[in-house]
Amino acid sequence: MNTEKEIIDLVVARLQNLPSNKEISIGSSGEFTKDQLIEHVKKDDAIGKKMIAIEMDFLRSMKEGIFYEQYSTSNNS
């Protein structure tokens, strides 16, 4: 299995955990349901690539502790 396929599978798995009754706004591209986003990711089109980039940035930030540091700082105020 190649890395690109593994990343797509990871993003799809994360999207599958979203509530079905919510939509996600992707900037000026519009709002999308969970199922629509999964299809875009699987097709690897422009919206899918944007969603992959968003998810990977989020995961990298989690790894680096960026969100934790912001949370800790805001709760100590």
PDB file of N, CA, C and O in Angstrom:
ATOM      1  N   MET A   1       0.852  -1.184   0.000  1.00  0.00           N
ATOM      2  CA  MET A   1       0.000   0.000   0.000  1.00  0.00           C
ATOM      3  C   MET A   1       0.891   1.238   0.000  1.00  0.00           C
ATOM      4  O   MET A   1       1.835   1.320   0.786  1.00  0.00           O
ATOM      5  N   ASN A   2       0.605   2.186  -0.859  1.00  0.00           N
ATOM      6  CA  ASN A   2       1.449   3.373  -0.911  1.00  0.00           C
ATOM      7  C   ASN A   2       0.957   4.439   0.069  1.00  0.00           C
ATOM      8  O   ASN A   2      -0.172   4.379   0.557  1.00  0.00           O
ATOM      9  N   THR A   3       1.809   5.396   0.342  1.00  0.00           N
ATOM     10  CA  THR A   3       1.528   6.429   1.340  1.00  0.00           C
ATOM     11  C   THR A   3       0.301   7.250   0.973  1.00  0.00           C
ATOM     12  O   THR A   3      -0.517   7.551   1.842  1.00  0.00           O
ATOM     13  N   GLU A   4       0.157   7.618  -0.298  1.00  0.00           N
ATOM     14  CA  GLU A   4      -0.986   8.430  -0.715  1.00  0.00           C
ATOM     15  C   GLU A   4      -2.303   7.711  -0.431  1.00  0.00           C
ATOM     16  O   GLU A   4      -3.256   8.322   0.051  1.00  0.00           O
ATOM     17  N   LYS A   5      -2.354   6.428  -0.727  1.00  0.00           N
ATOM     18  CA  LYS A   5      -3.557   5.620  -0.465  1.00  0.00           C
ATOM     19  C   LYS A   5      -3.826   5.535   1.035  1.00  0.00           C
ATOM     20  O   LYS A   5      -4.977   5.606   1.465  1.00  0.00           O
ATOM     21  N   GLU A   6      -2.770   5.384   1.829  1.00  0.00           N
ATOM     22  CA  GLU A   6      -2.935   5.331   3.286  1.00  0.00           C
ATOM     23  C   GLU A   6      -3.468   6.649   3.831  1.00  0.00           C
ATOM     24  O   GLU A   6      -4.299   6.650   4.739  1.00  0.00           O
ATOM     25  N   ILE A   7      -3.003   7.763   3.291  1.00  0.00           N
ATOM     26  CA  ILE A   7      -3.485   9.081   3.718  1.00  0.00           C
ATOM     27  C   ILE A   7      -4.952   9.240   3.365  1.00  0.00           C
ATOM     28  O   ILE A   7      -5.742   9.702   4.188  1.00  0.00           O
ATOM     29  N   ILE A   8      -5.327   8.858   2.140  1.00  0.00           N
ATOM     30  CA  ILE A   8      -6.731   8.933   1.728  1.00  0.00           C
ATOM     31  C   ILE A   8      -7.591   8.079   2.652  1.00  0.00           C
ATOM     32  O   ILE A   8      -8.654   8.519   3.089  1.00  0.00           O
ATOM     33  N   ASP A   9      -7.141   6.862   2.954  1.00  0.00           N
ATOM     34  CA  ASP A   9      -7.891   5.982   3.849  1.00  0.00           C
ATOM     35  C   ASP A   9      -8.032   6.590   5.239  1.00  0.00           C
ATOM     36  O   ASP A   9      -9.090   6.481   5.859  1.00  0.00           O
ATOM     37  N   LEU A  10      -6.977   7.229   5.733  1.00  0.00           N
ATOM     38  CA  LEU A  10      -7.018   7.879   7.037  1.00  0.00           C
ATOM     39  C   LEU A  10      -8.025   9.021   7.056  1.00  0.00           C
ATOM     40  O   LEU A  10      -8.821   9.133   7.988  1.00  0.00           O
ATOM     41  N   VAL A  11      -7.993   9.867   6.034  1.00  0.00           N
ATOM     42  CA  VAL A  11      -8.910  11.003   5.966  1.00  0.00           C
ATOM     43  C   VAL A  11     -10.348  10.510   5.843  1.00  0.00           C
ATOM     44  O   VAL A  11     -11.243  11.055   6.488  1.00  0.00           O
ATOM     45  N   VAL A  12     -10.579   9.495   5.028  1.00  0.00           N
ATOM     46  CA  VAL A  12     -11.930   8.928   4.897  1.00  0.00           C
ATOM     47  C   VAL A  12     -12.398   8.397   6.250  1.00  0.00           C
ATOM     48  O   VAL A  12     -13.541   8.634   6.641  1.00  0.00           O
ATOM     49  N   ALA A  13     -11.540   7.688   6.963  1.00  0.00           N
ATOM     50  CA  ALA A  13     -11.913   7.141   8.272  1.00  0.00           C
ATOM     51  C   ALA A  13     -12.262   8.259   9.248  1.00  0.00           C
ATOM     52  O   ALA A  13     -13.211   8.131  10.021  1.00  0.00           O
ATOM     53  N   ARG A  14     -11.511   9.344   9.221  1.00  0.00           N
ATOM     54  CA  ARG A  14     -11.819  10.476  10.106  1.00  0.00           C
ATOM     55  C   ARG A  14     -13.133  11.138   9.715  1.00  0.00           C
ATOM     56  O   ARG A  14     -13.919  11.519  10.582  1.00  0.00           O
ATOM     57  N   LEU A  15     -13.376  11.275   8.425  1.00  0.00           N
ATOM     58  CA  LEU A  15     -14.630  11.881   7.962  1.00  0.00           C
ATOM     59  C   LEU A  15     -15.834  11.024   8.314  1.00  0.00           C
ATOM     60  O   LEU A  15     -16.907  11.559   8.593  1.00  0.00           O
ATOM     61  N   GLN A  16     -15.681   9.722   8.307  1.00  0.00           N
ATOM     62  CA  GLN A  16     -16.789   8.826   8.632  1.00  0.00           C
ATOM     63  C   GLN A  16     -17.277   9.016  10.062  1.00  0.00           C
ATOM     64  O   GLN A  16     -18.400   8.630  10.385  1.00  0.00           O
ATOM     65  N   ASN A  17     -16.459   9.600  10.915  1.00  0.00           N
ATOM     66  CA  ASN A  17     -16.839   9.839  12.301  1.00  0.00           C
ATOM     67  C   ASN A  17     -17.610  11.138  12.506  1.00  0.00           C
ATOM     68  O   ASN A  17     -18.089  11.407  13.608  1.00  0.00           O
ATOM     69  N   LEU A  18     -17.731  11.940  11.463  1.00  0.00           N
ATOM     70  CA  LEU A  18     -18.499  13.177  11.567  1.00  0.00           C
ATOM     71  C   LEU A  18     -19.991  12.869  11.648  1.00  0.00           C
ATOM     72  O   LEU A  18     -20.446  11.863  11.104  1.00  0.00           O
ATOM     73  N   PRO A  19     -20.757  13.729  12.325  1.00  0.00           N
ATOM     74  CA  PRO A  19     -22.209  13.530  12.349  1.00  0.00           C
ATOM     75  C   PRO A  19     -22.799  13.658  10.939  1.00  0.00           C
ATOM     76  O   PRO A  19     -22.376  14.511  10.158  1.00  0.00           O
ATOM     77  N   SER A  20     -23.764  12.816  10.626  1.00  0.00           N
ATOM     78  CA  SER A  20     -24.371  12.824   9.286  1.00  0.00           C
ATOM     79  C   SER A  20     -25.225  14.055   9.020  1.00  0.00           C
ATOM     80  O   SER A  20     -25.431  14.431   7.866  1.00  0.00           O
ATOM     81  N   ASN A  21     -25.717  14.679  10.069  1.00  0.00           N
ATOM     82  CA  ASN A  21     -26.638  15.806   9.893  1.00  0.00           C
ATOM     83  C   ASN A  21     -25.930  17.162   9.864  1.00  0.00           C
ATOM     84  O   ASN A  21     -26.593  18.199   9.903  1.00  0.00           O
ATOM     85  N   LYS A  22     -24.611  17.172   9.796  1.00  0.00           N
ATOM     86  CA  LYS A  22     -23.856  18.434   9.753  1.00  0.00           C
ATOM     87  C   LYS A  22     -23.175  18.599   8.401  1.00  0.00           C
ATOM     88  O   LYS A  22     -22.874  17.623   7.714  1.00  0.00           O
ATOM     89  N   GLU A  23     -22.938  19.859   8.034  1.00  0.00           N
ATOM     90  CA  GLU A  23     -22.196  20.165   6.817  1.00  0.00           C
ATOM     91  C   GLU A  23     -20.923  20.904   7.189  1.00  0.00           C
ATOM     92  O   GLU A  23     -20.870  21.612   8.194  1.00  0.00           O
ATOM     93  N   ILE A  24     -19.909  20.731   6.372  1.00  0.00           N
ATOM     94  CA  ILE A  24     -18.617  21.391   6.577  1.00  0.00           C
ATOM     95  C   ILE A  24     -18.434  22.414   5.464  1.00  0.00           C
ATOM     96  O   ILE A  24     -18.635  22.103   4.290  1.00  0.00           O
ATOM     97  N   SER A  25     -18.057  23.623   5.830  1.00  0.00           N
ATOM     98  CA  SER A  25     -17.787  24.666   4.858  1.00  0.00           C
ATOM     99  C   SER A  25     -16.314  24.611   4.464  1.00  0.00           C
ATOM    100  O   SER A  25     -15.431  24.616   5.322  1.00  0.00           O
ATOM    101  N   ILE A  26     -16.060  24.558   3.167  1.00  0.00           N
ATOM    102  CA  ILE A  26     -14.696  24.558   2.639  1.00  0.00           C
ATOM    103  C   ILE A  26     -14.504  25.879   1.887  1.00  0.00           C
ATOM    104  O   ILE A  26     -14.537  25.923   0.658  1.00  0.00           O
ATOM    105  N   GLY A  27     -14.306  26.929   2.643  1.00  0.00           N
ATOM    106  CA  GLY A  27     -14.076  28.254   2.074  1.00  0.00           C
ATOM    107  C   GLY A  27     -15.125  28.645   1.053  1.00  0.00           C
ATOM    108  O   GLY A  27     -16.320  28.448   1.274  1.00  0.00           O
ATOM    109  N   SER A  28     -14.683  29.195  -0.057  1.00  0.00           N
ATOM    110  CA  SER A  28     -15.603  29.652  -1.101  1.00  0.00           C
ATOM    111  C   SER A  28     -16.131  28.508  -1.962  1.00  0.00           C
ATOM    112  O   SER A  28     -16.939  28.729  -2.864  1.00  0.00           O
ATOM    113  N   SER A  29     -15.673  27.282  -1.684  1.00  0.00           N
ATOM    114  CA  SER A  29     -16.136  26.122  -2.466  1.00  0.00           C
ATOM    115  C   SER A  29     -17.526  25.665  -2.057  1.00  0.00           C
ATOM    116  O   SER A  29     -18.183  24.938  -2.803  1.00  0.00           O
ATOM    117  N   GLY A  30     -17.982  26.082  -0.881  1.00  0.00           N
ATOM    118  CA  GLY A  30     -19.324  25.746  -0.446  1.00  0.00           C
ATOM    119  C   GLY A  30     -19.346  24.828   0.760  1.00  0.00           C
ATOM    120  O   GLY A  30     -18.324  24.573   1.399  1.00  0.00           O
ATOM    121  N   GLU A  31     -20.552  24.336   1.054  1.00  0.00           N
ATOM    122  CA  GLU A  31     -20.757  23.446   2.185  1.00  0.00           C
ATOM    123  C   GLU A  31     -21.001  22.037   1.673  1.00  0.00           C
ATOM    124  O   GLU A  31     -21.636  21.840   0.637  1.00  0.00           O
ATOM    125  N   PHE A  32     -20.484  21.053   2.416  1.00  0.00           N
ATOM    126  CA  PHE A  32     -20.555  19.666   1.978  1.00  0.00           C
ATOM    127  C   PHE A  32     -20.957  18.767   3.130  1.00  0.00           C
ATOM    128  O   PHE A  32     -20.589  19.001   4.281  1.00  0.00           O
ATOM    129  N   THR A  33     -21.715  17.739   2.805  1.00  0.00           N
ATOM    130  CA  THR A  33     -22.048  16.719   3.792  1.00  0.00           C
ATOM    131  C   THR A  33     -20.855  15.790   3.957  1.00  0.00           C
ATOM    132  O   THR A  33     -19.920  15.806   3.156  1.00  0.00           O
ATOM    133  N   LYS A  34     -20.902  14.998   4.985  1.00  0.00           N
ATOM    134  CA  LYS A  34     -19.856  14.011   5.240  1.00  0.00           C
ATOM    135  C   LYS A  34     -19.685  13.097   4.021  1.00  0.00           C
ATOM    136  O   LYS A  34     -18.561  12.856   3.583  1.00  0.00           O
ATOM    137  N   ASP A  35     -20.788  12.592   3.477  1.00  0.00           N
ATOM    138  CA  ASP A  35     -20.715  11.682   2.332  1.00  0.00           C
ATOM    139  C   ASP A  35     -20.139  12.359   1.097  1.00  0.00           C
ATOM    140  O   ASP A  35     -19.378  11.743   0.350  1.00  0.00           O
ATOM    141  N   GLN A  36     -20.492  13.617   0.876  1.00  0.00           N
ATOM    142  CA  GLN A  36     -19.936  14.347  -0.266  1.00  0.00           C
ATOM    143  C   GLN A  36     -18.427  14.521  -0.112  1.00  0.00           C
ATOM    144  O   GLN A  36     -17.674  14.346  -1.070  1.00  0.00           O
ATOM    145  N   LEU A  37     -17.997  14.863   1.093  1.00  0.00           N
ATOM    146  CA  LEU A  37     -16.556  15.038   1.324  1.00  0.00           C
ATOM    147  C   LEU A  37     -15.804  13.732   1.126  1.00  0.00           C
ATOM    148  O   LEU A  37     -14.714  13.725   0.553  1.00  0.00           O
ATOM    149  N   ILE A  38     -16.369  12.637   1.589  1.00  0.00           N
ATOM    150  CA  ILE A  38     -15.726  11.334   1.406  1.00  0.00           C
ATOM    151  C   ILE A  38     -15.567  11.034  -0.082  1.00  0.00           C
ATOM    152  O   ILE A  38     -14.516  10.555  -0.507  1.00  0.00           O
ATOM    153  N   GLU A  39     -16.585  11.307  -0.864  1.00  0.00           N
ATOM    154  CA  GLU A  39     -16.501  11.071  -2.316  1.00  0.00           C
ATOM    155  C   GLU A  39     -15.423  11.938  -2.957  1.00  0.00           C
ATOM    156  O   GLU A  39     -14.665  11.467  -3.806  1.00  0.00           O
ATOM    157  N   HIS A  40     -15.354  13.208  -2.551  1.00  0.00           N
ATOM    158  CA  HIS A  40     -14.328  14.106  -3.102  1.00  0.00           C
ATOM    159  C   HIS A  40     -12.924  13.614  -2.744  1.00  0.00           C
ATOM    160  O   HIS A  40     -12.016  13.659  -3.574  1.00  0.00           O
ATOM    161  N   VAL A  41     -12.752  13.146  -1.509  1.00  0.00           N
ATOM    162  CA  VAL A  41     -11.439  12.633  -1.095  1.00  0.00           C
ATOM    163  C   VAL A  41     -11.085  11.395  -1.916  1.00  0.00           C
ATOM    164  O   VAL A  41      -9.954  11.263  -2.384  1.00  0.00           O
ATOM    165  N   LYS A  42     -12.038  10.499  -2.090  1.00  0.00           N
ATOM    166  CA  LYS A  42     -11.782   9.275  -2.857  1.00  0.00           C
ATOM    167  C   LYS A  42     -11.459   9.579  -4.321  1.00  0.00           C
ATOM    168  O   LYS A  42     -10.632   8.902  -4.931  1.00  0.00           O
ATOM    169  N   LYS A  43     -12.119  10.606  -4.886  1.00  0.00           N
ATOM    170  CA  LYS A  43     -11.858  11.000  -6.279  1.00  0.00           C
ATOM    171  C   LYS A  43     -10.525  11.740  -6.402  1.00  0.00           C
ATOM    172  O   LYS A  43      -9.960  11.837  -7.492  1.00  0.00           O
ATOM    173  N   ASP A  44     -10.028  12.259  -5.275  1.00  0.00           N
ATOM    174  CA  ASP A  44      -8.779  13.022  -5.248  1.00  0.00           C
ATOM    175  C   ASP A  44      -8.878  14.265  -6.129  1.00  0.00           C
ATOM    176  O   ASP A  44      -7.918  14.646  -6.798  1.00  0.00           O
ATOM    177  N   ASP A  45     -10.058  14.890  -6.115  1.00  0.00           N
ATOM    178  CA  ASP A  45     -10.245  16.121  -6.887  1.00  0.00           C
ATOM    179  C   ASP A  45      -9.838  17.321  -6.025  1.00  0.00           C
ATOM    180  O   ASP A  45      -9.288  17.145  -4.938  1.00  0.00           O
ATOM    181  N   ALA A  46     -10.105  18.531  -6.502  1.00  0.00           N
ATOM    182  CA  ALA A  46      -9.647  19.739  -5.809  1.00  0.00           C
ATOM    183  C   ALA A  46     -10.199  19.833  -4.384  1.00  0.00           C
ATOM    184  O   ALA A  46      -9.463  20.162  -3.453  1.00  0.00           O
ATOM    185  N   ILE A  47     -11.493  19.543  -4.214  1.00  0.00           N
ATOM    186  CA  ILE A  47     -12.096  19.589  -2.882  1.00  0.00           C
ATOM    187  C   ILE A  47     -11.487  18.499  -2.008  1.00  0.00           C
ATOM    188  O   ILE A  47     -11.184  18.735  -0.839  1.00  0.00           O
ATOM    189  N   GLY A  48     -11.308  17.319  -2.566  1.00  0.00           N
ATOM    190  CA  GLY A  48     -10.702  16.219  -1.826  1.00  0.00           C
ATOM    191  C   GLY A  48      -9.289  16.543  -1.382  1.00  0.00           C
ATOM    192  O   GLY A  48      -8.905  16.249  -0.250  1.00  0.00           O
ATOM    193  N   LYS A  49      -8.514  17.151  -2.275  1.00  0.00           N
ATOM    194  CA  LYS A  49      -7.139  17.531  -1.927  1.00  0.00           C
ATOM    195  C   LYS A  49      -7.129  18.575  -0.814  1.00  0.00           C
ATOM    196  O   LYS A  49      -6.275  18.533   0.072  1.00  0.00           O
ATOM    197  N   LYS A  50      -8.078  19.511  -0.857  1.00  0.00           N
ATOM    198  CA  LYS A  50      -8.174  20.539   0.183  1.00  0.00           C
ATOM    199  C   LYS A  50      -8.518  19.893   1.523  1.00  0.00           C
ATOM    200  O   LYS A  50      -7.947  20.253   2.553  1.00  0.00           O
ATOM    201  N   MET A  51      -9.450  18.943   1.512  1.00  0.00           N
ATOM    202  CA  MET A  51      -9.838  18.267   2.745  1.00  0.00           C
ATOM    203  C   MET A  51      -8.679  17.447   3.305  1.00  0.00           C
ATOM    204  O   MET A  51      -8.475  17.408   4.519  1.00  0.00           O
ATOM    205  N   ILE A  52      -7.929  16.801   2.436  1.00  0.00           N
ATOM    206  CA  ILE A  52      -6.747  16.046   2.871  1.00  0.00           C
ATOM    207  C   ILE A  52      -5.736  16.999   3.515  1.00  0.00           C
ATOM    208  O   ILE A  52      -5.175  16.689   4.566  1.00  0.00           O
ATOM    209  N   ALA A  53      -5.506  18.142   2.896  1.00  0.00           N
ATOM    210  CA  ALA A  53      -4.563  19.121   3.447  1.00  0.00           C
ATOM    211  C   ALA A  53      -5.026  19.614   4.815  1.00  0.00           C
ATOM    212  O   ALA A  53      -4.215  19.746   5.732  1.00  0.00           O
ATOM    213  N   ILE A  54      -6.311  19.884   4.959  1.00  0.00           N
ATOM    214  CA  ILE A  54      -6.862  20.350   6.237  1.00  0.00           C
ATOM    215  C   ILE A  54      -6.650  19.294   7.320  1.00  0.00           C
ATOM    216  O   ILE A  54      -6.186  19.606   8.417  1.00  0.00           O
ATOM    217  N   GLU A  55      -6.987  18.064   7.010  1.00  0.00           N
ATOM    218  CA  GLU A  55      -6.856  16.976   7.985  1.00  0.00           C
ATOM    219  C   GLU A  55      -5.393  16.734   8.351  1.00  0.00           C
ATOM    220  O   GLU A  55      -5.074  16.534   9.523  1.00  0.00           O
ATOM    221  N   MET A  56      -4.514  16.750   7.371  1.00  0.00           N
ATOM    222  CA  MET A  56      -3.099  16.503   7.649  1.00  0.00           C
ATOM    223  C   MET A  56      -2.504  17.642   8.482  1.00  0.00           C
ATOM    224  O   MET A  56      -1.697  17.397   9.378  1.00  0.00           O
ATOM    225  N   ASP A  57      -2.898  18.878   8.190  1.00  0.00           N
ATOM    226  CA  ASP A  57      -2.436  20.009   9.005  1.00  0.00           C
ATOM    227  C   ASP A  57      -2.916  19.863  10.442  1.00  0.00           C
ATOM    228  O   ASP A  57      -2.164  20.119  11.383  1.00  0.00           O
ATOM    229  N   PHE A  58      -4.162  19.454  10.608  1.00  0.00           N
ATOM    230  CA  PHE A  58      -4.710  19.244  11.951  1.00  0.00           C
ATOM    231  C   PHE A  58      -3.922  18.166  12.698  1.00  0.00           C
ATOM    232  O   PHE A  58      -3.539  18.358  13.851  1.00  0.00           O
ATOM    233  N   LEU A  59      -3.685  17.037  12.036  1.00  0.00           N
ATOM    234  CA  LEU A  59      -2.962  15.940  12.682  1.00  0.00           C
ATOM    235  C   LEU A  59      -1.525  16.332  13.027  1.00  0.00           C
ATOM    236  O   LEU A  59      -1.015  15.960  14.084  1.00  0.00           O
ATOM    237  N   ARG A  60      -0.877  17.078  12.139  1.00  0.00           N
ATOM    238  CA  ARG A  60       0.484  17.546  12.435  1.00  0.00           C
ATOM    239  C   ARG A  60       0.480  18.485  13.647  1.00  0.00           C
ATOM    240  O   ARG A  60       1.370  18.417  14.494  1.00  0.00           O
ATOM    241  N   SER A  61      -0.519  19.353  13.720  1.00  0.00           N
ATOM    242  CA  SER A  61      -0.629  20.274  14.848  1.00  0.00           C
ATOM    243  C   SER A  61      -0.858  19.518  16.146  1.00  0.00           C
ATOM    244  O   SER A  61      -0.301  19.876  17.184  1.00  0.00           O
ATOM    245  N   MET A  62      -1.671  18.481  16.093  1.00  0.00           N
ATOM    246  CA  MET A  62      -1.904  17.656  17.282  1.00  0.00           C
ATOM    247  C   MET A  62      -0.611  16.986  17.719  1.00  0.00           C
ATOM    248  O   MET A  62      -0.296  16.945  18.908  1.00  0.00           O
ATOM    249  N   LYS A  63       0.129  16.467  16.765  1.00  0.00           N
ATOM    250  CA  LYS A  63       1.404  15.798  17.061  1.00  0.00           C
ATOM    251  C   LYS A  63       2.379  16.754  17.731  1.00  0.00           C
ATOM    252  O   LYS A  63       3.092  16.382  18.663  1.00  0.00           O
ATOM    253  N   GLU A  64       2.403  17.990  17.245  1.00  0.00           N
ATOM    254  CA  GLU A  64       3.333  18.993  17.768  1.00  0.00           C
ATOM    255  C   GLU A  64       2.822  19.640  19.055  1.00  0.00           C
ATOM    256  O   GLU A  64       3.536  20.433  19.668  1.00  0.00           O
ATOM    257  N   GLY A  65       1.610  19.316  19.468  1.00  0.00           N
ATOM    258  CA  GLY A  65       1.052  19.845  20.703  1.00  0.00           C
ATOM    259  C   GLY A  65       0.551  21.263  20.613  1.00  0.00           C
ATOM    260  O   GLY A  65       0.336  21.902  21.644  1.00  0.00           O
ATOM    261  N   ILE A  66       0.358  21.777  19.419  1.00  0.00           N
ATOM    262  CA  ILE A  66      -0.055  23.173  19.247  1.00  0.00           C
ATOM    263  C   ILE A  66      -1.411  23.428  19.906  1.00  0.00           C
ATOM    264  O   ILE A  66      -1.569  24.420  20.617  1.00  0.00           O
ATOM    265  N   PHE A  67      -2.386  22.554  19.683  1.00  0.00           N
ATOM    266  CA  PHE A  67      -3.718  22.761  20.256  1.00  0.00           C
ATOM    267  C   PHE A  67      -3.676  22.633  21.771  1.00  0.00           C
ATOM    268  O   PHE A  67      -4.359  23.377  22.475  1.00  0.00           O
ATOM    269  N   TYR A  68      -2.895  21.710  22.271  1.00  0.00           N
ATOM    270  CA  TYR A  68      -2.784  21.525  23.713  1.00  0.00           C
ATOM    271  C   TYR A  68      -2.179  22.762  24.364  1.00  0.00           C
ATOM    272  O   TYR A  68      -2.657  23.221  25.401  1.00  0.00           O
ATOM    273  N   GLU A  69      -1.118  23.304  23.749  1.00  0.00           N
ATOM    274  CA  GLU A  69      -0.478  24.494  24.293  1.00  0.00           C
ATOM    275  C   GLU A  69      -1.443  25.668  24.330  1.00  0.00           C
ATOM    276  O   GLU A  69      -1.471  26.409  25.313  1.00  0.00           O
ATOM    277  N   GLN A  70      -2.234  25.852  23.279  1.00  0.00           N
ATOM    278  CA  GLN A  70      -3.208  26.951  23.241  1.00  0.00           C
ATOM    279  C   GLN A  70      -4.264  26.743  24.309  1.00  0.00           C
ATOM    280  O   GLN A  70      -4.671  27.704  24.962  1.00  0.00           O
ATOM    281  N   TYR A  71      -4.718  25.512  24.503  1.00  0.00           N
ATOM    282  CA  TYR A  71      -5.739  25.213  25.497  1.00  0.00           C
ATOM    283  C   TYR A  71      -5.200  25.471  26.896  1.00  0.00           C
ATOM    284  O   TYR A  71      -5.889  26.072  27.721  1.00  0.00           O
ATOM    285  N   SER A  72      -3.978  25.025  27.175  1.00  0.00           N
ATOM    286  CA  SER A  72      -3.362  25.206  28.479  1.00  0.00           C
ATOM    287  C   SER A  72      -3.191  26.695  28.800  1.00  0.00           C
ATOM    288  O   SER A  72      -3.475  27.134  29.915  1.00  0.00           O
ATOM    289  N   THR A  73      -2.732  27.451  27.833  1.00  0.00           N
ATOM    290  CA  THR A  73      -2.519  28.880  28.023  1.00  0.00           C
ATOM    291  C   THR A  73      -3.830  29.605  28.282  1.00  0.00           C
ATOM    292  O   THR A  73      -3.889  30.474  29.151  1.00  0.00           O
ATOM    293  N   SER A  74      -4.878  29.267  27.546  1.00  0.00           N
ATOM    294  CA  SER A  74      -6.156  29.959  27.716  1.00  0.00           C
ATOM    295  C   SER A  74      -6.830  29.583  29.029  1.00  0.00           C
ATOM    296  O   SER A  74      -7.591  30.389  29.564  1.00  0.00           O
ATOM    297  N   ASN A  75      -6.584  28.404  29.563  1.00  0.00           N
ATOM    298  CA  ASN A  75      -7.186  27.999  30.832  1.00  0.00           C
ATOM    299  C   ASN A  75      -6.425  28.517  32.039  1.00  0.00           C
ATOM    300  O   ASN A  75      -6.952  28.494  33.151  1.00  0.00           O
ATOM    301  N   ASN A  76      -5.209  28.979  31.850  1.00  0.00           N
ATOM    302  CA  ASN A  76      -4.416  29.511  32.962  1.00  0.00           C
ATOM    303  C   ASN A  76      -4.601  31.002  33.140  1.00  0.00           C
ATOM    304  O   ASN A  76      -4.017  31.596  34.047  1.00  0.00           O
ATOM    305  N   SER A  77      -5.400  31.613  32.294  1.00  0.00           N
ATOM    306  CA  SER A  77      -5.591  33.065  32.353  1.00  0.00           C
ATOM    307  C   SER A  77      -6.524  33.463  33.467  1.00  0.00           C
ATOM    308  O   SER A  77      -6.792  34.650  33.653  1.00  0.00           O
TER     309      SER A  77
END
